[in-house]
Amino acid sequence: MDINVYRPAQLSDADRTVWTAIQAEAPRHGSSQMANPFLSPEFAEAVGRQRRDVRVAVLREDGPQGEPMAFFPYQRTATGVGRAVGLGLSDCQGLVHRPGFSWDARELLSACGLAIWEFDHLAAGQQPFQPSVTGTFASPVIDVADGWDSYVARMRERSARGTRGRLALERKLARAAGEVRYVHDERDPAMLRMLMDWKSAQYRRTGRSDRFSHPWIIALVEHLFHTRTESLMGLLSVLYAGGRPVAAHFGPQSRHVLACWFPAYDPAFAKFSPGMALHLRMAHGAADDGLSYLDLGRGQREHKDILKTRELFVSEGWVTRRHPVALAYQARRAPARALRNTVVSRPELRRPADRLLKSVGRVRAWKTAS
């Protein structure tokens, strides 16, 4: 096995073509997660434009001129700490490979100059990484491969009354605010900026870390918004009422999968559940575009439980080599990760934690206002 490491922008057109082809064909081989847009060369390149530490290992058989068998995108510090590309932002991670291909995880880390590689959304089926998994979590999806009507029928089987109510949300919104209009692929950059402002305010209001306080994340989202390749696009969807935007979502979309990434809504319309109405419209639009599913992302939330048709699974953990850097990094990160997972997985702990974070958000808002 020959392993060469490149910056994303250094990849040849031939290698990018192979990478894209592997993703396009993955669902036929039973590896639908490998078709996720977060595993695309475009996403690695987009993060690489903002972060100088992004690399891609290309694994070939039969020497340096051989056919690429797999692609491993990652980020690396000067001390050899590796992380999945966009760790904390990416909802699907791993090595993109041809069917049946296997690799040695520690040999890969050695070739990449890594003492440790951390992941928190590892796609299923990455067997060489499996011994390093410390936890596995559900990632709900909305299946639309059989069309919108089929999805609605499945929802009605679970709850006919609830489905009627959710499909009627737009009518209630229209009566209160005016005609409802949906744009599945909104190209107005001002709407993207509005969404980021909404999301930033939501993070602060709920006591969460504001991702959009980081200029590089804003630049990453803006770059993906303008990305329009055959295999990946940044999709901004907006729901309007009375000519006013009330909910919006932005996420990357591959040929088969729309990743639900940054949804937000105007709190003034919260009682009409505009976020739920928006997701239903997105599912309809994805079905019309011939996608397989919408990935709602890891985590337990009420709207995900309502909308999902099934669950995929992603894992977290770290692959390590015998190295002091690996031991030190793991010792520092493991306690915080274990505490977070304990809180998130137990409703009796998660709800008080959410209330505490919202209280922190209110205090922060009061201090800012005063």
Secondary structure, 3 states (H helix, E strand, C coil): CEEEEECHHHCCHHHHHHHHHHHHHHHHHCCHHHHCHHHCHHHHHHHHHHCCCEEEEEEECCCCCCCEEEEEEEEECCCCEEEECCCCCCCCECCEECCCCCCCHHHHHHHHCCCEEEEEEEECCCHHHHHHEEEEEEEEEEECCCCHHHHHHHHHHHCHHHHHHHHCHHHHHHHHHCCEEEECCCCCHHHHHHHHHHHHHHHHHCCCCCHHHCHHHHHHHHHHHCCECCCCEEEEEEEEECCEEEEEEEEEECCCEEECCEEEECHHHHHHCHHHHHHHHHHHHHHHCCCCEEECCCCCCHHHHHHCCEEEEEEEEEEECCCHHHHHHHHHHHHHHHHHHHHHHCHHHHHHHHHHHHHHHHHHHHHHHC
